[in-house]
Amino acid sequence: MPKIAIVAALEREVSALIKNWNRIQREHEGRSFTFFERGDTVVVCGGIGVQAARRAAEAAITLYLPSLVQSVGFAGALDSNLRVGDLFSPSLVLDARDGSRIQLSGGEGTLVTFMAVAGAQQKAKLAHAYGARAVDMEATAVAAAVRAHGIPFGVTKVISDELDFEVPGMSAFIDSEGHFRTMNFIFFAALRPWLWRRVAILARNSSKAAGALGAHLESFASEIGTVVLAASTTALPTGGRK
C-alpha cells in the first residue's frame, strides 16, 4: 500500500507528475474517485473547494491507509515577492471561515484557505487581514481529514497567480462537486474579447506552475518517505523564493 497520498484539486495541477502513472477508478461512500498510482505514492484529484477536498482526502485515507498525506496544488500569491512557479510550504494553515489554524513544522509563513477564487482586490484584503503569504481553496479541509485519523500532514503549493493579477471570474464555473466546467468557461470568455489577454496569461501561468510543482514532487518523492518517519506533522522543503 502507498506510504504517501497526495491530494490535489485538479489533474492539471499535477499533470507533469502523473502523466505516466497507473490510473484507477475506485469508489468511496457512493462517489467515484480517480487515483493515480506509482510505487509508494498515490495521487487523487478531488475537485475545487473544501468539501471536495475533504471527500477526496477521506477516500484516499480509507482506501490506501497512507503514512503521510500531502495537500498540493495551485495557490494565489498574497506576498508581492512570490512569483508564478514559486513553491510554498507554510508553517501555518488558516481557515478563513472560522479562523481555525493548524501548525506545521518545516515550513515558513501562512497559507489561508478561502471559499472562492480570489481576485486582486480580495487577495489584498486577505493579505492585510491574515498576514498570509498565499491563498488556496482546499488545504484546511485536507488537514481536518488527516488530523481526524492521526496521520502526518504536509502542504506544498505552487504560485499560479501573483498578487496583482486579476483572475477572470471563475467561481461561477465551479459546480457543487468541485468540478471546473471548462467548456462553459471557454464559451463565456470567447464572447468577451476584453478577457482574452487575461485568460491567455492565466493558461500560461497555470502551465508554468504545474511544471514546477510536478518537477518538485518528483524530485522529493524519496525524501517524503524519510520525512514520514521523522515527524508527526511536516511539509516538503521548497525551491521557491523565501
MIDOSE-1310 file (N, C-alpha, C; in nm, 2 decimals, decimal comma, always signed):
residues 242
mpki	+0,08/-0,12/+0,00/+0,00/+0,00/+0,00/+0,09/+0,12/+0,00; +0,04/+0,23/-0,07/+0,13/+0,35/-0,08/+0,15/+0,41/+0,06; +0,27/+0,47/+0,08/+0,30/+0,54/+0,20/+0,26/+0,68/+0,20; +0,24/+0,74/+0,08/+0,22/+0,88/+0,06/+0,09/+0,90/-0,02
aiva	+0,00/+0,98/+0,03/-0,12/+1,02/-0,05/-0,11/+1,16/-0,08; -0,12/+1,20/-0,20/-0,12/+1,34/-0,24/-0,26/+1,38/-0,29; -0,31/+1,49/-0,23/-0,44/+1,53/-0,26/-0,43/+1,67/-0,33; -0,48/+1,67/-0,46/-0,49/+1,79/-0,54/-0,63/+1,82/-0,57
aler	-0,66/+1,94/-0,63/-0,79/+1,97/-0,67/-0,82/+1,92/-0,81; -0,73/+1,96/-0,91/-0,75/+1,93/-1,05/-0,63/+1,85/-1,11; -0,66/+1,77/-1,21/-0,55/+1,69/-1,27/-0,44/+1,78/-1,33; -0,48/+1,90/-1,38/-0,38/+1,99/-1,45/-0,28/+2,04/-1,35
evsa	-0,31/+2,04/-1,22/-0,22/+2,09/-1,12/-0,10/+1,99/-1,11; -0,13/+1,86/-1,12/-0,02/+1,76/-1,11/+0,01/+1,68/-1,23; -0,04/+1,74/-1,35/-0,02/+1,67/-1,48/+0,12/+1,63/-1,51; +0,22/+1,72/-1,47/+0,36/+1,69/-1,50/+0,41/+1,57/-1,42
likn	+0,34/+1,54/-1,31/+0,39/+1,43/-1,22/+0,32/+1,30/-1,26; +0,19/+1,30/-1,30/+0,11/+1,18/-1,31/+0,10/+1,12/-1,45; +0,16/+1,19/-1,55/+0,14/+1,16/-1,69/+0,16/+1,01/-1,73; +0,25/+0,94/-1,66/+0,28/+0,80/-1,69/+0,24/+0,71/-1,58
wnri	+0,16/+0,75/-1,48/+0,12/+0,67/-1,37/+0,00/+0,59/-1,40; -0,02/+0,48/-1,32/-0,13/+0,40/-1,34/-0,26/+0,47/-1,29; -0,36/+0,47/-1,38/-0,49/+0,54/-1,35/-0,59/+0,44/-1,31; -0,66/+0,46/-1,20/-0,76/+0,36/-1,15/-0,88/+0,43/-1,09
qreh	-1,00/+0,38/-1,11/-1,12/+0,43/-1,06/-1,16/+0,35/-0,93; -1,19/+0,41/-0,82/-1,23/+0,34/-0,70/-1,35/+0,42/-0,64; -1,43/+0,35/-0,57/-1,55/+0,42/-0,51/-1,53/+0,43/-0,36; -1,59/+0,54/-0,30/-1,59/+0,56/-0,16/-1,71/+0,64/-0,12
egrs	-1,80/+0,58/-0,04/-1,92/+0,65/+0,01/-2,01/+0,69/-0,11; -2,02/+0,61/-0,21/-2,11/+0,63/-0,32/-2,06/+0,72/-0,42; -1,93/+0,77/-0,41/-1,87/+0,85/-0,52/-1,75/+0,78/-0,58; -1,73/+0,81/-0,71/-1,62/+0,75/-0,78/-1,50/+0,85/-0,78
ftff	-1,38/+0,80/-0,75/-1,27/+0,89/-0,75/-1,16/+0,83/-0,84; -1,09/+0,91/-0,91/-0,98/+0,87/-1,00/-0,85/+0,88/-0,92; -0,78/+0,77/-0,90/-0,65/+0,77/-0,83/-0,54/+0,74/-0,94; -0,42/+0,80/-0,91/-0,30/+0,77/-0,99/-0,20/+0,71/-0,90
ergd	-0,15/+0,59/-0,94/-0,06/+0,52/-0,85/+0,07/+0,49/-0,92; +0,17/+0,50/-0,83/+0,31/+0,46/-0,88/+0,39/+0,44/-0,75; +0,44/+0,32/-0,74/+0,53/+0,28/-0,63/+0,46/+0,31/-0,49; +0,52/+0,38/-0,41/+0,47/+0,41/-0,27/+0,38/+0,53/-0,27
tvvv	+0,34/+0,59/-0,38/+0,26/+0,71/-0,39/+0,13/+0,70/-0,46; +0,03/+0,76/-0,41/-0,10/+0,77/-0,48/-0,14/+0,91/-0,48; -0,20/+0,96/-0,60/-0,25/+1,09/-0,61/-0,40/+1,09/-0,64; -0,47/+1,17/-0,57/-0,62/+1,19/-0,60/-0,65/+1,33/-0,63
cggi	-0,73/+1,36/-0,73/-0,77/+1,49/-0,77/-0,92/+1,51/-0,74; -0,95/+1,56/-0,63/-1,09/+1,55/-0,58/-1,18/+1,66/-0,62; -1,13/+1,77/-0,67/-1,21/+1,89/-0,71/-1,18/+2,01/-0,63; -1,24/+2,12/-0,67/-1,21/+2,25/-0,61/-1,29/+2,28/-0,49
gvqa	-1,23/+2,33/-0,38/-1,31/+2,37/-0,26/-1,30/+2,28/-0,15; -1,34/+2,32/-0,03/-1,32/+2,25/+0,09/-1,40/+2,12/+0,10; -1,52/+2,12/+0,05/-1,60/+1,99/+0,05/-1,54/+1,89/-0,03; -1,51/+1,92/-0,16/-1,45/+1,83/-0,25/-1,31/+1,78/-0,19
arra	-1,23/+1,86/-0,14/-1,10/+1,83/-0,08/-1,12/+1,73/+0,04; -1,22/+1,76/+0,12/-1,24/+1,67/+0,24/-1,28/+1,53/+0,19; -1,37/+1,52/+0,09/-1,41/+1,39/+0,04/-1,30/+1,31/-0,02; -1,21/+1,38/-0,10/-1,10/+1,32/-0,16/-1,00/+1,27/-0,06
aeaa	-0,97/+1,35/+0,04/-0,88/+1,31/+0,15/-0,93/+1,19/+0,22; -1,06/+1,19/+0,26/-1,12/+1,08/+0,33/-1,11/+0,95/+0,25; -1,14/+0,96/+0,12/-1,13/+0,85/+0,03/-0,99/+0,79/+0,02; -0,89/+0,88/+0,01/-0,75/+0,83/+0,00/-0,71/+0,76/+0,13
itly	-0,75/+0,82/+0,24/-0,71/+0,76/+0,37/-0,77/+0,63/+0,39; -0,90/+0,62/+0,36/-0,98/+0,49/+0,38/-0,93/+0,38/+0,29; -0,91/+0,41/+0,16/-0,88/+0,31/+0,07/-0,73/+0,27/+0,06; -0,64/+0,37/+0,10/-0,50/+0,34/+0,09/-0,42/+0,34/+0,22
lpsl	-0,48/+0,38/+0,33/-0,41/+0,38/+0,46/-0,27/+0,44/+0,45; -0,25/+0,56/+0,40/-0,12/+0,62/+0,39/-0,05/+0,65/+0,52; +0,08/+0,67/+0,52/+0,15/+0,71/+0,63/+0,17/+0,86/+0,64; +0,15/+0,93/+0,52/+0,16/+1,07/+0,51/+0,06/+1,12/+0,41
vqsv	-0,01/+1,23/+0,43/-0,10/+1,29/+0,33/-0,04/+1,43/+0,31; -0,03/+1,46/+0,18/+0,02/+1,59/+0,13/-0,08/+1,67/+0,05; -0,12/+1,79/+0,09/-0,21/+1,87/+0,02/-0,12/+1,96/-0,08; -0,15/+1,94/-0,21/-0,07/+2,01/-0,31/-0,16/+2,08/-0,41
gfag	-0,10/+2,18/-0,49/-0,18/+2,24/-0,59/-0,15/+2,39/-0,61; -0,24/+2,46/-0,68/-0,22/+2,60/-0,71/-0,26/+2,68/-0,59; -0,19/+2,80/-0,58/-0,23/+2,90/-0,48/-0,20/+3,04/-0,54; -0,28/+3,14/-0,49/-0,26/+3,27/-0,53/-0,16/+3,34/-0,44
alds	-0,08/+3,43/-0,49/+0,02/+3,50/-0,40/-0,05/+3,61/-0,33; -0,02/+3,62/-0,20/-0,06/+3,73/-0,12/+0,06/+3,82/-0,08; +0,18/+3,77/-0,12/+0,30/+3,84/-0,10/+0,36/+3,88/-0,23; +0,39/+4,01/-0,25/+0,44/+4,06/-0,38/+0,57/+4,00/-0,42
nlrv	+0,64/+3,94/-0,33/+0,77/+3,88/-0,36/+0,75/+3,74/-0,42; +0,64/+3,68/-0,42/+0,61/+3,55/-0,47/+0,57/+3,56/-0,62; +0,63/+3,48/-0,70/+0,61/+3,48/-0,85/+0,55/+3,35/-0,90; +0,49/+3,35/-1,01/+0,44/+3,23/-1,07/+0,55/+3,12/-1,08
gdlf	+0,52/+3,00/-1,03/+0,61/+2,89/-1,04/+0,69/+2,88/-0,91; +0,68/+2,97/-0,81/+0,74/+2,96/-0,68/+0,67/+2,86/-0,60; +0,74/+2,78/-0,52/+0,69/+2,68/-0,44/+0,68/+2,73/-0,29; +0,57/+2,70/-0,23/+0,55/+2,75/-0,09/+0,50/+2,64/+0,00
spsl	+0,57/+2,62/+0,11/+0,53/+2,52/+0,21/+0,51/+2,60/+0,34; +0,39/+2,62/+0,39/+0,36/+2,71/+0,50/+0,39/+2,64/+0,63; +0,41/+2,72/+0,73/+0,42/+2,67/+0,87/+0,29/+2,68/+0,94; +0,19/+2,75/+0,88/+0,06/+2,77/+0,94/-0,04/+2,77/+0,83
vlda	-0,15/+2,68/+0,85/-0,26/+2,68/+0,75/-0,38/+2,73/+0,83; -0,45/+2,83/+0,77/-0,56/+2,90/+0,84/-0,68/+2,90/+0,76; -0,80/+2,87/+0,83/-0,93/+2,87/+0,76/-1,00/+3,00/+0,77; -1,02/+3,07/+0,66/-1,09/+3,20/+0,66/-1,23/+3,20/+0,71
rdgs	-1,29/+3,08/+0,71/-1,43/+3,07/+0,76/-1,44/+3,09/+0,91; -1,36/+3,04/+0,99/-1,37/+3,04/+1,13/-1,24/+3,08/+1,20; -1,13/+3,10/+1,13/-1,01/+3,14/+1,19/-0,93/+3,03/+1,25; -0,98/+2,90/+1,24/-0,91/+2,79/+1,29/-0,77/+2,77/+1,22
riql	-0,67/+2,72/+1,29/-0,54/+2,71/+1,23/-0,47/+2,58/+1,27; -0,38/+2,54/+1,18/-0,30/+2,42/+1,20/-0,16/+2,45/+1,18; -0,07/+2,43/+1,28/+0,07/+2,45/+1,27/+0,14/+2,33/+1,20; +0,24/+2,36/+1,12/+0,32/+2,26/+1,05/+0,46/+2,29/+1,08
sgge	+0,54/+2,18/+1,08/+0,68/+2,20/+1,10/+0,75/+2,20/+0,97; +0,86/+2,27/+0,96/+0,94/+2,26/+0,84/+0,91/+2,36/+0,73; +0,80/+2,44/+0,75/+0,76/+2,54/+0,65/+0,79/+2,68/+0,70; +0,73/+2,78/+0,62/+0,75/+2,92/+0,66/+0,64/+3,00/+0,61
gtlv	+0,58/+3,08/+0,69/+0,47/+3,17/+0,65/+0,33/+3,10/+0,66; +0,23/+3,18/+0,63/+0,09/+3,14/+0,65/+0,02/+3,12/+0,51; -0,06/+3,01/+0,50/-0,15/+2,99/+0,39/-0,29/+3,00/+0,44; -0,37/+3,08/+0,38/-0,51/+3,09/+0,42/-0,60/+3,02/+0,31
tfma	-0,69/+2,94/+0,36/-0,79/+2,88/+0,27/-0,91/+2,96/+0,27; -0,95/+3,00/+0,15/-1,06/+3,09/+0,12/-1,17/+3,02/+0,04; -1,29/+3,06/+0,05/-1,40/+2,98/-0,01/-1,43/+3,01/-0,16; -1,36/+3,10/-0,22/-1,39/+3,14/-0,36/-1,25/+3,17/-0,43
vaga	-1,26/+3,18/-0,56/-1,14/+3,22/-0,63/-1,11/+3,37/-0,60; -1,00/+3,40/-0,55/-0,97/+3,54/-0,51/-0,91/+3,62/-0,62; -0,98/+3,73/-0,65/-0,92/+3,83/-0,74/-0,82/+3,92/-0,68; -0,77/+4,02/-0,75/-0,67/+4,10/-0,69/-0,71/+4,18/-0,57
qqka	-0,83/+4,23/-0,57/-0,88/+4,31/-0,45/-0,90/+4,22/-0,33; -0,95/+4,10/-0,36/-0,97/+4,01/-0,24/-0,84/+3,96/-0,19; -0,74/+3,93/-0,28/-0,61/+3,89/-0,23/-0,54/+4,00/-0,14; -0,56/+4,12/-0,18/-0,50/+4,23/-0,10/-0,57/+4,23/+0,04
klah	-0,70/+4,21/+0,04/-0,77/+4,21/+0,17/-0,73/+4,09/+0,26; -0,71/+3,97/+0,20/-0,67/+3,86/+0,27/-0,53/+3,88/+0,33; -0,44/+3,94/+0,25/-0,30/+3,96/+0,29/-0,30/+4,05/+0,41; -0,39/+4,15/+0,41/-0,40/+4,25/+0,52/-0,46/+4,19/+0,64
ayga	-0,56/+4,11/+0,62/-0,64/+4,05/+0,74/-0,56/+3,94/+0,81; -0,49/+3,86/+0,74/-0,43/+3,74/+0,80/-0,27/+3,74/+0,79; -0,21/+3,84/+0,73/-0,07/+3,84/+0,72/-0,02/+3,71/+0,65; -0,10/+3,66/+0,56/-0,07/+3,53/+0,49/+0,02/+3,56/+0,37
ravd	+0,09/+3,46/+0,32/+0,17/+3,47/+0,20/+0,10/+3,42/+0,08; +0,00/+3,33/+0,09/-0,07/+3,27/-0,02/-0,21/+3,23/+0,02; -0,29/+3,21/-0,08/-0,43/+3,17/-0,06/-0,46/+3,05/-0,15; -0,53/+2,95/-0,09/-0,58/+2,84/-0,17/-0,73/+2,81/-0,13
meat	-0,78/+2,70/-0,18/-0,92/+2,67/-0,15/-0,95/+2,53/-0,09; -0,84/+2,46/-0,05/-0,85/+2,32/-0,01/-0,77/+2,28/+0,12; -0,66/+2,34/+0,15/-0,57/+2,29/+0,24/-0,62/+2,26/+0,38; -0,71/+2,35/+0,43/-0,76/+2,32/+0,57/-0,85/+2,21/+0,57
avaa	-0,92/+2,18/+0,46/-1,02/+2,06/+0,46/-0,94/+1,93/+0,46; -0,83/+1,93/+0,38/-0,74/+1,81/+0,38/-0,68/+1,79/+0,52; -0,64/+1,90/+0,58/-0,58/+1,89/+0,71/-0,68/+1,84/+0,82; -0,81/+1,88/+0,81/-0,91/+1,83/+0,90/-0,93/+1,68/+0,89
avra	-0,93/+1,63/+0,77/-0,95/+1,49/+0,74/-0,83/+1,41/+0,80; -0,71/+1,46/+0,77/-0,59/+1,40/+0,82/-0,58/+1,39/+0,97; -0,61/+1,50/+1,03/-0,59/+1,51/+1,18/-0,69/+1,42/+1,25; -0,81/+1,40/+1,19/-0,91/+1,31/+1,24/-0,86/+1,17/+1,25
hgip	-0,77/+1,13/+1,16/-0,71/+1,00/+1,15/-0,57/+0,99/+1,22; -0,52/+1,10/+1,27/-0,39/+1,10/+1,33/-0,27/+1,07/+1,24; -0,28/+1,12/+1,12/-0,18/+1,09/+1,02/-0,09/+1,22/+1,00; +0,04/+1,20/+0,98/+0,12/+1,32/+0,95/+0,07/+1,39/+0,82
fgvt	+0,09/+1,52/+0,82/+0,03/+1,60/+0,71/+0,13/+1,71/+0,67; +0,13/+1,74/+0,54/+0,21/+1,85/+0,49/+0,14/+1,92/+0,38; +0,19/+2,04/+0,34/+0,13/+2,12/+0,24/+0,24/+2,17/+0,15; +0,23/+2,16/+0,02/+0,32/+2,22/-0,08/+0,23/+2,28/-0,19
kvis	+0,24/+2,41/-0,20/+0,16/+2,49/-0,30/+0,26/+2,55/-0,40; +0,21/+2,58/-0,52/+0,28/+2,65/-0,62/+0,20/+2,77/-0,66; +0,27/+2,88/-0,68/+0,20/+3,01/-0,71/+0,16/+3,00/-0,86; +0,03/+3,02/-0,88/-0,02/+3,02/-1,02/-0,07/+3,16/-1,06
deld	-0,09/+3,25/-0,96/-0,13/+3,39/-1,00/-0,07/+3,48/-0,89; -0,01/+3,59/-0,94/+0,06/+3,68/-0,85/-0,04/+3,78/-0,78; +0,01/+3,85/-0,68/-0,08/+3,94/-0,60/-0,16/+4,03/-0,68; -0,11/+4,09/-0,78/-0,18/+4,20/-0,86/-0,25/+4,14/-0,98
fevp	-0,25/+4,01/-1,00/-0,32/+3,95/-1,12/-0,46/+3,94/-1,09; -0,55/+3,99/-1,18/-0,69/+3,98/-1,16/-0,74/+3,85/-1,23; -0,77/+3,75/-1,16/-0,82/+3,62/-1,21/-0,95/+3,64/-1,27; -0,98/+3,60/-1,40/-1,11/+3,61/-1,46/-1,21/+3,54/-1,37
gmsa	-1,34/+3,60/-1,37/-1,44/+3,54/-1,28/-1,47/+3,39/-1,30; -1,40/+3,31/-1,22/-1,41/+3,17/-1,24/-1,49/+3,09/-1,14; -1,53/+3,15/-1,03/-1,60/+3,08/-0,92/-1,74/+3,03/-0,98; -1,80/+3,11/-1,07/-1,93/+3,07/-1,13/-1,92/+2,94/-1,21
fids	-1,81/+2,90/-1,24/-1,79/+2,78/-1,33/-1,75/+2,66/-1,25; -1,75/+2,67/-1,11/-1,72/+2,55/-1,03/-1,85/+2,50/-0,98; -1,88/+2,37/-1,01/-2,01/+2,31/-0,97/-2,01/+2,26/-0,83; -2,12/+2,21/-0,78/-2,13/+2,17/-0,64/-2,04/+2,05/-0,60
eghf	-1,99/+1,98/-0,70/-1,90/+1,87/-0,68/-1,75/+1,91/-0,68; -1,73/+2,04/-0,71/-1,59/+2,09/-0,72/-1,53/+2,08/-0,85; -1,61/+2,04/-0,95/-1,55/+2,03/-1,09/-1,56/+2,17/-1,16; -1,45/+2,19/-1,23/-1,45/+2,32/-1,31/-1,51/+2,29/-1,45
rtmn	-1,61/+2,37/-1,48/-1,68/+2,35/-1,61/-1,60/+2,42/-1,72; -1,50/+2,36/-1,77/-1,40/+2,42/-1,86/-1,47/+2,47/-1,99; -1,55/+2,39/-2,05/-1,61/+2,43/-2,18/-1,70/+2,55/-2,16; -1,78/+2,55/-2,05/-1,86/+2,67/-2,02/-1,78/+2,79/-2,00
fiff	-1,67/+2,78/-1,94/-1,58/+2,90/-1,92/-1,52/+2,95/-2,05; -1,48/+2,85/-2,13/-1,42/+2,89/-2,26/-1,53/+2,96/-2,35; -1,65/+2,91/-2,35/-1,76/+2,98/-2,42/-1,79/+3,12/-2,37; -1,79/+3,13/-2,23/-1,81/+3,26/-2,17/-1,70/+3,36/-2,21
aalr	-1,57/+3,32/-2,20/-1,46/+3,40/-2,23/-1,46/+3,44/-2,38; -1,49/+3,34/-2,47/-1,49/+3,36/-2,61/-1,58/+3,48/-2,65; -1,68/+3,50/-2,58/-1,78/+3,61/-2,62/-1,74/+3,75/-2,55; -1,63/+3,75/-2,48/-1,58/+3,87/-2,41/-1,44/+3,90/-2,44
pwlw	-1,41/+3,96/-2,56/-1,27/+3,99/-2,60/-1,18/+4,05/-2,50; -1,24/+4,13/-2,41/-1,16/+4,20/-2,31/-1,10/+4,11/-2,21; -1,15/+3,98/-2,21/-1,09/+3,88/-2,12/-0,98/+3,80/-2,18; -0,97/+3,80/-2,31/-0,88/+3,71/-2,38/-0,74/+3,72/-2,33
rrva	-0,69/+3,84/-2,31/-0,55/+3,85/-2,27/-0,53/+3,79/-2,13; -0,62/+3,82/-2,04/-0,61/+3,76/-1,90/-0,62/+3,61/-1,90; -0,71/+3,56/-1,98/-0,73/+3,41/-1,99/-0,60/+3,35/-2,05; -0,54/+3,41/-2,15/-0,41/+3,36/-2,21/-0,30/+3,36/-2,11
ilar	-0,29/+3,47/-2,03/-0,19/+3,48/-1,92/-0,21/+3,37/-1,82; -0,34/+3,35/-1,78/-0,38/+3,25/-1,68/-0,34/+3,11/-1,73; -0,37/+3,08/-1,85/-0,33/+2,95/-1,91/-0,18/+2,93/-1,91; -0,10/+3,03/-1,95/+0,04/+3,02/-1,95/+0,10/+3,01/-1,81
nssk	+0,04/+3,08/-1,71/+0,09/+3,07/-1,57/+0,06/+2,94/-1,51; -0,06/+2,88/-1,54/-0,10/+2,75/-1,49/-0,01/+2,64/-1,54; +0,03/+2,65/-1,67/+0,12/+2,55/-1,73/+0,26/+2,56/-1,66; +0,31/+2,68/-1,64/+0,44/+2,70/-1,57/+0,43/+2,65/-1,43
aaga	+0,32/+2,68/-1,36/+0,31/+2,64/-1,22/+0,30/+2,48/-1,21; +0,22/+2,42/-1,30/+0,21/+2,28/-1,30/+0,34/+2,21/-1,32; +0,42/+2,26/-1,41/+0,55/+2,21/-1,44/+0,65/+2,22/-1,32; +0,64/+2,33/-1,25/+0,73/+2,35/-1,14/+0,69/+2,26/-1,02
lgah	+0,56/+2,24/-1,00/+0,51/+2,15/-0,89/+0,54/+2,01/-0,93; +0,52/+1,97/-1,05/+0,55/+1,83/-1,09/+0,69/+1,79/-1,07; +0,78/+1,88/-1,12/+0,93/+1,86/-1,10/+0,97/+1,85/-0,96; +0,91/+1,94/-0,87/+0,94/+1,94/-0,73/+0,89/+1,81/-0,66
lesf	+0,77/+1,76/-0,69/+0,72/+1,64/-0,63/+0,80/+1,52/-0,67; +0,84/+1,52/-0,80/+0,92/+1,40/-0,85/+1,05/+1,40/-0,78; +1,11/+1,52/-0,77/+1,25/+1,53/-0,71/+1,25/+1,49/-0,56; +1,14/+1,52/-0,49/+1,14/+1,50/-0,35/+1,06/+1,37/-0,31
asei	+1,02/+1,29/-0,40/+0,94/+1,17/-0,37/+1,01/+1,08/-0,27; +1,14/+1,06/-0,28/+1,21/+0,97/-0,19/+1,22/+1,04/-0,05; +1,24/+1,17/-0,05/+1,26/+1,24/+0,07/+1,13/+1,24/+0,16; +1,02/+1,25/+0,09/+0,89/+1,25/+0,16/+0,88/+1,12/+0,25
gtvv	+0,92/+1,01/+0,20/+0,91/+0,88/+0,28/+1,00/+0,89/+0,40; +1,11/+0,96/+0,39/+1,20/+0,97/+0,51/+1,14/+1,07/+0,61; +1,07/+1,17/+0,56/+1,01/+1,27/+0,65/+0,90/+1,20/+0,73; +0,82/+1,11/+0,67/+0,71/+1,04/+0,73/+0,76/+0,98/+0,87
laas	+0,88/+0,92/+0,87/+0,93/+0,86/+0,98/+0,98/+0,95/+1,09; +1,00/+1,08/+1,05/+1,07/+1,17/+1,13/+0,98/+1,26/+1,22; +0,86/+1,28/+1,17/+0,77/+1,38/+1,24/+0,63/+1,35/+1,23; +0,55/+1,40/+1,32/+0,40/+1,38/+1,32/+0,33/+1,48/+1,23
ttal	+0,39/+1,60/+1,21/+0,35/+1,69/+1,10/+0,47/+1,74/+1,03; +0,45/+1,77/+0,90/+0,57/+1,80/+0,82/+0,52/+1,88/+0,69; +0,61/+1,94/+0,63/+0,59/+2,00/+0,50/+0,71/+1,98/+0,41; +0,70/+1,96/+0,29/+0,81/+1,94/+0,20/+0,89/+2,07/+0,19
ptgg	+1,03/+2,05/+0,18/+1,11/+2,17/+0,15/+1,08/+2,22/+0,01; +1,10/+2,35/-0,01/+1,06/+2,41/-0,13/+1,18/+2,47/-0,20; +1,17/+2,49/-0,33/+1,27/+2,55/-0,41/+1,24/+2,69/-0,45; +1,12/+2,74/-0,40/+1,07/+2,88/-0,43/+1,14/+2,98/-0,35
rk	+1,11/+3,11/-0,39/+1,17/+3,22/-0,31/+1,11/+3,23/-0,17; +1,19/+3,27/-0,08/+1,15/+3,29/+0,06/+1,14/+3,44/+0,09
